[in-house]
Amino acid sequence: MSFSAISALSPLDGRYAGRLSKLRPIMSELGYMQRRLQVEVAWLVALSDAGFQEFAPLTPGARAYLSNLVLNFSDADGEAIKAIEKTTNHDVKALEYWIKAKFEGHAELLAANEFVHFACTSEDINNASHALQLKDGREQVLLPALDAITGKLREMAHAFSNVPMLSRTHGQTASPTTVGKEIANVVARLDAARSRIAGVRLLAKMNGAVGNYNAHFAAWSDFDWESFSRHVVESPEPAGLGLQFQPYSIQIEPHDYMAELFDAVARTNTILIDWSRDVWGYVSLGYFKQKLRDGEVGSSTMPHKVNPIDFENAEGNLGLANALLRHLSEKLPISRWQRDLTDSTVLRNIGVALGHAVLAYHSLATGLAKLELNEAAIASDLDAAWEVLAEPIQTVMRRFGLPQPYEQLKAFTRGAPMTRELMHGFIARLEIPSDEKQRLLALTPSSYTGLAAALARRV
């Protein structure tokens, strides 16, 4: 069977491939290889500038050539490295040999051949490459997708700030809110969650086989290798890697920052699962209608159906993403002694975890764009729920010291259908100041929303 979208094992590269076109160049194996090359080149150029008698600074022409290898890295280059790997059975060594092969015809670079991957363990290259993938994935795909959702929700919170809506606690009628305030709650949570994702420091180490610069000091024992390594890791791209330096490690970077990042993404996804379920419920109640699309079918047998599939797809993929992210955050910080290989194959699934998250964000954005507020349905529900005014009435009774206000309202309203007339009759019998009585009589379910509108506008 030839490979195509419909023969792909993962729907991320099959059914949903088009929705992940921005993530694929970053988180794919090809993206990983390109960033490995970026790390090798940054290390090589920095070595040439270190002042060693045996390795003079590279000329501008040589630097430009190396930079172009990174910038113009292609599918064909990746395939060439994979072909070498069939012999080496080692992916980083295959990259090293490919780089050296690219030096043919360049006398200056050929002379520096053995400074490629100098004193490095594979994990020096790999850990920095994963950090670069996460940096680009976070900045170029993940955060922009979240920002689009949050921006749309913020717009809705402001637009619907004054639209009163019946709350439901435990599924039962409760104190009214506004549509905008309920959406503002989600916006506030997402703002905080985004800050957590953006605030994770992405770390990399370049300290050799077990983290002690053993080989480095064997070559030049009077050189400050730790400062040099920090310089390569922390200098801005393209001269350096633009990451944060990790001074302590075994053979692998501890991956604690990855766990922190993946936990932050998973917590954000949990907020979006919560919202997906809520908005699904509001569509079910008729509070939101969905814009129709010509030719779209909601059911193979029920012609009337317009299903909230975007929110269902979002919920499903957010759950898949979180299952993977949580395994990554639990597994990656654990390594036997100075190194075992269990992290290597797991790390290759970072793109799968983030892919399901990004796919979910796409579905959410699509679903939000289809929503239309049905104010008539919302108003009708509110007008049928006069029992929610039991709360303000008993609270005012408490203010003026009337006996057992809660118990009186409980006996009057619990389990009984309430109407405007019944509530007004109860209020009329209260021994409270006339102006307070008039204020209660003027109260309706739709006007009993507290600071909801102001809170919604403020978010």
C-alpha positions in Angstrom: 0.0 0.0 0.0 1.4 3.4 -1.0 1.4 6.1 1.7 -1.4 8.7 1.4 -3.6 10.6 3.7 -6.1 7.7 3.9 -3.4 5.1 4.5 -1.8 7.1 7.4 -1.8 5.3 10.7 -2.4 8.5 12.6 -5.3 10.8 11.7 -3.0 13.7 12.4 -1.2 12.8 9.2 -4.3 11.5 7.5 -7.8 12.9 7.9 -6.6 16.1 9.8 -3.3 16.6 8.0 -4.4 20.0 6.5 -5.2 21.4 9.9 -1.6 20.8 11.2 0.4 22.2 8.4 2.0 24.8 10.7 3.0 22.3 13.3 4.4 19.6 11.0 7.6 21.4 9.8 8.5 22.0 13.5 7.6 18.8 15.3 8.1 16.2 12.6 11.3 14.1 12.3 12.4 16.4 9.5 12.0 19.4 11.8 13.9 17.5 14.5 16.8 16.8 12.0 16.9 20.4 11.0 17.3 21.6 14.5 19.9 19.0 15.2 21.8 20.5 12.3 21.3 24.0 13.8 22.8 22.9 17.1 25.8 21.2 15.4 26.5 24.3 13.3 26.1 26.7 16.3 28.6 24.5 18.3 31.1 24.3 15.4 31.1 28.0 14.7 31.4 28.9 18.4 34.4 26.5 18.6 36.1 28.4 15.8 35.7 31.6 17.8 36.9 30.2 21.1 40.6 31.1 20.5 42.0 27.7 20.0 45.3 27.7 18.0 44.2 24.5 16.3 40.9 26.0 15.0 41.0 29.5 13.6 37.8 31.5 13.2 35.8 30.5 10.2 35.6 33.0 7.4 32.3 34.8 6.5 32.0 32.6 3.5 32.2 29.4 5.5 29.8 30.7 8.0 27.3 31.6 5.3 27.6 28.2 3.8 26.9 26.5 7.1 24.0 28.9 7.8 22.5 28.0 4.4 22.7 24.3 5.2 20.4 25.0 8.1 18.1 27.4 6.4 17.7 25.4 3.2 17.4 22.0 4.9 15.1 19.9 2.7 13.2 16.7 2.5 16.0 15.4 0.3 18.6 16.2 2.9 16.6 14.4 5.5 16.3 11.3 3.3 20.1 11.4 2.7 20.7 11.4 6.4 18.2 8.5 6.8 20.1 6.6 4.2 23.4 7.0 6.1 21.6 5.9 9.3 20.9 2.5 7.6 24.6 1.9 8.0 25.4 3.6 11.3 22.1 2.6 13.0 22.6 5.8 14.9 20.7 8.9 13.9 23.1 11.6 15.3 26.2 9.9 13.9 24.5 9.8 10.5 23.9 13.6 10.7 27.6 14.1 11.6 28.7 12.1 8.6 26.3 14.0 6.4 27.7 17.3 7.5 31.2 16.2 6.9 30.2 15.0 3.4 28.8 18.5 2.7 32.3 19.9 3.3 33.7 18.3 0.2 35.0 21.0 -2.1 35.3 23.5 0.8 39.0 23.3 1.9 38.5 25.5 4.9 35.7 23.4 6.3 37.4 20.1 5.4 40.3 21.2 7.5 37.9 21.6 10.4 36.2 18.3 9.8 36.9 16.7 13.2 35.5 19.7 15.1 32.1 18.7 13.9 30.4 17.2 17.0 33.5 17.8 19.0 33.4 16.5 22.6 29.6 16.1 22.2 27.4 13.3 23.2 24.3 12.7 21.1 22.2 14.0 23.9 24.0 17.4 23.8 22.5 17.7 20.3 19.2 16.0 21.0 18.2 17.9 24.1 18.9 21.3 22.6 17.0 20.3 19.4 13.9 19.2 21.4 14.1 22.6 23.2 14.3 24.4 19.9 11.3 22.4 18.6 9.3 23.3 21.7 10.3 27.0 21.5 9.2 27.2 17.8 6.1 25.1 18.4 5.1 27.2 21.4 5.7 30.6 19.8 4.6 29.9 16.2 1.7 27.5 16.7 0.5 26.7 20.2 0.2 30.2 21.7 -1.2 31.9 18.5 -3.9 29.2 18.4 -4.8 29.7 22.0 -4.7 33.5 21.5 -7.2 33.2 18.7 -9.7 31.2 20.9 -9.2 33.6 23.8 -9.6 36.6 21.6 -12.9 35.3 20.2 -14.2 34.5 23.7 -13.2 37.9 25.0 -15.1 39.5 22.1 -18.1 37.4 22.9 -17.8 38.2 26.7 -18.0 41.9 25.9 -20.7 41.6 23.2 -23.0 39.5 25.5 -22.1 41.2 28.8 -25.6 42.5 29.4 -27.6 39.5 28.2 -29.1 37.9 31.3 -29.1 34.1 31.5 -30.3 31.6 34.0 -27.6 29.8 35.9 -27.7 26.1 36.7 -25.9 24.7 39.7 -26.1 21.0 40.1 -28.3 21.2 36.9 -30.9 23.1 38.8 -32.1 26.7 38.3 -29.9 29.1 40.2 -29.1 32.8 40.6 -29.0 34.5 37.2 -25.8 35.6 35.5 -25.1 37.0 32.0 -23.9 35.2 29.0 -20.9 37.5 28.8 -19.9 36.8 32.4 -19.9 33.1 31.9 -17.7 33.5 28.9 -15.5 36.0 30.8 -14.9 33.3 33.5 -13.2 31.1 30.7 -11.2 34.1 29.4 -9.8 34.9 32.8 -8.8 31.2 33.3 -7.2 31.1 29.8 -5.3 34.3 30.4 -3.7 32.8 33.5 -3.1 29.5 31.7 -1.4 31.1 28.8 1.0 32.9 31.1 2.0 29.6 32.7 2.7 28.1 29.2 4.7 31.2 28.1 6.6 31.4 31.3 8.3 28.0 31.2 12.0 28.4 30.7 13.3 26.1 27.9 16.5 24.5 29.0 19.5 22.9 27.2 22.8 21.4 28.3 26.0 21.0 26.3 28.2 19.2 28.8 29.2 15.8 27.4 28.6 12.2 28.1 27.6 12.4 31.8 27.4 16.1 32.4 31.0 16.7 33.6 32.8 18.1 30.5 35.2 15.1 30.7 36.1 15.0 27.0 36.3 18.8 26.8 38.9 19.0 29.6 40.8 16.1 28.1 41.3 18.3 25.0 41.9 21.7 26.7 42.0 21.6 30.5 42.7 25.3 30.9 39.6 26.4 29.0 36.3 27.5 30.7 34.1 25.0 29.1 31.1 25.7 31.3 31.0 29.4 30.3 31.6 28.5 26.7 28.7 26.0 26.8 26.4 28.6 28.4 27.4 31.1 25.7 26.3 28.7 22.9 23.1 27.8 24.6 22.0 31.3 25.7 23.2 33.5 22.8 20.3 34.6 20.6 19.8 32.8 17.3 21.3 32.3 14.8 24.7 32.6 16.5 23.5 30.7 19.5 20.4 28.7 20.4 18.4 31.3 22.4 17.6 28.9 25.2 18.3 28.8 29.0 21.4 27.0 30.2 21.1 23.9 32.3 24.3 23.6 34.4 23.5 20.2 36.1 22.7 17.0 34.3 23.5 13.3 33.8 23.9 12.3 30.2 20.4 13.7 29.5 18.9 17.1 30.4 16.6 16.2 33.3 13.4 17.2 31.4 11.8 18.8 34.4 11.1 21.9 32.3 9.3 19.7 29.8 7.1 18.3 32.5 6.3 21.8 33.6 5.5 22.9 30.1 3.4 19.8 29.3 1.5 20.1 32.6 0.8 23.7 31.8 -0.6 22.8 28.4 -2.6 19.9 29.9 -4.2 22.3 32.5 -5.1 24.7 29.7 -6.7 21.9 27.8 -8.7 20.9 30.9 -10.1 24.5 30.9 -11.1 24.1 27.3 -12.7 20.7 27.9 -14.8 22.4 30.6 -15.8 25.1 28.2 -16.5 22.6 25.3 -18.9 20.7 27.6 -20.6 23.9 28.8 -21.1 25.3 25.3 -22.3 21.9 24.1 -25.0 22.1 26.9 -25.9 25.6 25.9 -26.4 24.5 22.3 -28.6 21.7 23.6 -30.7 24.1 25.6 -31.1 26.3 22.5 -29.2 29.2 24.1 -26.9 29.1 21.0 -27.8 28.3 17.5 -25.3 27.2 14.9 -24.9 28.8 11.6 -25.9 26.5 8.8 -23.5 25.5 6.0 -24.9 24.5 2.6 -24.7 20.8 2.0 -23.7 19.9 5.6 -25.4 16.8 7.0 -26.0 16.4 10.8 -27.4 12.9 10.7 -27.6 10.1 8.1 -31.2 9.5 9.1 -32.6 12.6 10.9 -32.7 15.5 8.4 -33.3 18.2 11.1 -30.0 17.6 13.0 -27.4 20.3 13.4 -24.9 18.7 15.7 -22.3 20.6 17.9 -19.6 18.4 16.3 -16.8 21.0 16.6 -17.1 21.1 20.4 -17.3 17.3 20.5 -14.2 16.9 18.4 -12.4 19.5 20.5 -13.3 17.6 23.7 -12.1 14.3 22.3 -8.8 15.6 21.0 -8.1 17.6 24.2 -8.5 14.4 26.1 -6.1 12.5 23.8 -3.6 15.3 24.1 -3.8 15.3 27.9 -3.3 11.6 28.1 -0.1 11.9 26.1 1.1 15.1 27.8 0.6 13.6 31.3 2.6 10.5 30.3 5.3 12.7 29.0 5.4 14.8 32.1 5.5 11.7 34.4 8.0 9.6 32.4 10.5 12.0 31.0 12.1 13.3 34.3 12.9 9.6 35.2 16.2 8.0 34.0 18.1 5.0 35.4 21.5 6.1 36.7 23.2 8.3 34.2 21.2 7.3 31.1 18.6 4.9 29.8 16.9 5.0 26.4 13.3 5.0 27.5 13.0 8.7 27.0 14.2 8.7 23.4 11.2 7.0 21.8 8.8 8.8 24.1 10.2 12.2 23.1 9.4 11.4 19.4 5.7 11.7 20.4 5.8 15.3 21.6 4.5 16.3 18.2 1.6 13.8 18.5 0.6 15.3 21.9 0.8 18.8 20.7 -0.8 17.9 17.4 -4.0 16.7 19.1 -4.1 19.9 21.2 -3.7 22.1 18.1 -6.3 20.1 16.3 -8.7 20.6 19.2 -8.0 24.4 19.2 -8.8 24.4 15.5 -12.1 22.7 16.1 -13.0 25.1 19.0 -12.2 28.1 16.8 -14.4 26.7 14.0 -17.2 26.0 16.5 -17.1 29.4 18.1 -17.3 31.1 14.7 -20.6 29.2 14.0 -22.4 30.3 17.2 -25.3 32.7 17.2 -27.0 33.8 20.4 -30.7 32.9 20.8 -31.8 35.6 23.2 -35.5 34.5 23.0 -34.7 31.1 24.3 -32.6 32.5 27.1 -35.2 35.0 28.1 -38.0 32.4 28.1 -36.0 30.2 30.5 -35.4 33.1 32.8 -39.0 34.2 32.8 -40.1 30.7 33.9 -37.7 30.7 36.9 -39.1 33.1 39.4 -38.0 30.9 42.2 -34.5 32.2 41.8 -35.7 35.4 43.6 -36.0 33.5 46.8 -32.3 34.3 47.4 -32.5 38.1 47.3 -35.8 38.2 49.2 -34.5 36.1 52.1 -31.2 38.1 52.1 -33.1 41.4 52.4 -35.3 39.8 55.2 -32.0 38.9 57.0 -30.9 42.6 56.8 -34.0 43.7 58.6 -34.0 41.0 61.2 -37.2 39.1 60.1 -37.5 35.7 61.7 -36.2 32.6 59.9 -36.1 34.2 56.4 -34.3 31.2 54.8 -36.7 28.7 56.3 -39.8 30.8 55.2 -38.6 31.0 51.6 -37.7 27.3 51.6 -41.2 26.4 52.7 -42.7 28.8 50.2 -40.7 27.9 47.1 -39.2 24.5 47.4 -40.7 22.0 44.9 -43.5 24.5 44.0 -43.9 26.2 40.7 -43.3 29.9 41.1 -44.8 32.9 39.3 -44.5 36.6 39.4 -47.8 36.9 41.2 -46.9 34.4 43.9 -43.5 36.1 44.6 -45.1 39.5 44.7 -47.7 38.2 47.1 -45.0 37.0 49.4 -43.1 40.3 49.2 -46.3 42.3 49.9 -46.7 40.7 53.3 -43.2 41.5 54.4 -42.7 44.0 57.3 -39.8 45.9 55.8 -39.4 49.6 54.8 -41.7 50.6 51.9 -38.8 51.6 49.6 -37.1 48.3 50.1 -40.4 46.5 49.4 -40.7 48.4 46.1 -37.2 47.5 45.2 -37.9 43.8 45.7 -41.2 44.1 43.7 -39.3 45.7 40.8 -36.8 42.8 40.8 -37.1 40.2 38.0 -35.0 37.1 37.2 -33.5 39.0 34.2 -32.5 42.0 36.4 -31.1 40.0 39.3 -27.6 39.7 37.8 -25.4 41.5 40.4 -22.1 42.7 38.9 -22.1 40.2 36.1 -22.3 42.7 33.3 -19.5 44.8 34.7 -17.3 41.8 35.3 -17.8 40.6 31.8 -16.9 44.0 30.3 -13.8 44.2 32.4 -12.2 41.0 31.4 
